[in-house]
Amino acid sequence: MSAAVETEDTPVAPPRPGVLSRLLRDPGAAISLMLVILLIGAAVFAPLLAPTDPYDNDLTKAMQPPGSEGLPLGADAQGRDLITRLLFGLRVSLLMGFASVLAGGSIGALLGFLAAFYQRWLDGPIMRVMDMLLSFPAILVGLAIAAIFGPGILSVVIALSVATVPLMARIVRGSALVVMRLDYIEAARATGMTDARLIFRHLAPNCLSAIFVFVTLRFGQVILLGSALSFLGLGAQPPIPELGAMASEGRNFLFFAPHIAVIPCVVIFTIVLAFNVLGDALRDALDPRLRF
């Protein structure tokens, strides 16, 4: 009987909130998450949402201001609907960012794991190469790659991937070195587990939090860098819609039709801000010291 009473009186710890619930508690993170979902949805369903074809032009509507009949956001210098161009430009920009983060992040993560796991033999050479890559700005890398392959979306993706590799490698190496000191890694080694299985089954899963946070923050940076490269003429070439290229096309009409350049810049600003705020909130949500 006393045991039952003691059991009933024993305080029960409240359940730990999940990552999503922690994100939704923060108003800034919740708004950023909704913006990211809306932006990705708009890019995915651009062909269904766009009122016209992104390449259809009508010079009679050239540089029409926002609010014109049938043109809520106006038209560009070629008379193309700016809403349509933005939707497809958003799709191109997000695809470039996704491809760059996926390619560069995958290579960087693999190099980071190898540097941490085989620290005695590979840490020095790999990290010195990463330091060398970090010394080159992404814009300079983009110029060099554009000189080799020519300007275009592929050149931007390669440049941004190369710029992402050393950053991801450093993040993963730092997290992996902490995990490598834990007891269960030594226990797994004692059981005769192969190196590949140890890396992918025990080491990599315990570094996912740091990887997710970095990818979220890096995505916004990649979008900004990709737009800058396209603004300089190294990325998407006309008439392909891309946010940076659209801003570049509109800079010649800032005094006559500022909306052509301003609206794509506002969209870029929104994307970068949303991913940065979401990345900061995700870092806090995944921090084990803040789970109570």
C-alpha positions, 0 to 999 in steps of 0.5 A: 500500500505504501509503495502504491502511495509513493508511486502515486506521489512521485512527481512525473517529469513533463514530456520534452517538447519536440523540435517542431513544437519548440519552433512553433513556440517562437513567433519569428520561427513560426512565421519564417517556417510558414514563409519557407513553406509558401515559397517552396510551394510557390516554386513547385506549383509555379506552372499552375499558379502563373497566370501567363507563360514566363516568356510571353511578351507584349510590348504594349504593356512594357513597364506597366506599374503595379496595379495595372489592369491584369498586372497586379505587380506590373510588367517588365521592360518586355511587357512580361507579367512580373508575377509569372516571372517571379514564380518561375524565377523563384523556382530557378533560384531555389533549384540552384540553391538546393543543388549547390547545398546538396552537392557541396554539402555532401562532399564537405560532410564526407570529407569532414567525417573522414578527417575526424575518423582518420585524424592521424592520416587525413585530418591535416591534408584535408583541412589544409585544402579546405583552408585554401578553398576558404581563402577564395571568395565565392564571387572569385570562384564564380568568375573563374568557373564562368571563364572555364564553362561559360556563364550559366546556371551550371557555372553558378551551381559549381561555384556555390558547391565549391564554396560550400564544401569547406564550410560543411567540412569544418562543421562536420569535422568539429561535431564528429570529433566530439562524438568520437570521444564518446564511450559507445564509439569505442565500444562499437570498435571493440565489437569489430564493427567496420569503419564504414558502418561505424561512420554511417550508423553511429557517427553520422546520425549524431552529427545530423543536428549540426548538419541540419542547422548549417544547411538551413543557414547556408541555403539563404546564403547560397540564394544570396550569392547565386543572385549576386552572380546572376546579377553580374551576368554569370548565372542564368542568361536572358530570357530565363527568369531568375531573381538576380537576373531579373534585378539586373535587367531592371536596374536600367529602369530604376527612374522610370519603373523601379518595380522591375528591380525592387520586387525581385530584390524584396523576394530575395530579401524575404528568402534569405531572412526567412532561412536565416531566422529559421536556421537560428531557431532550429539551432536553439531547438536542437540544442540539448541544453535548451530542451527543458 
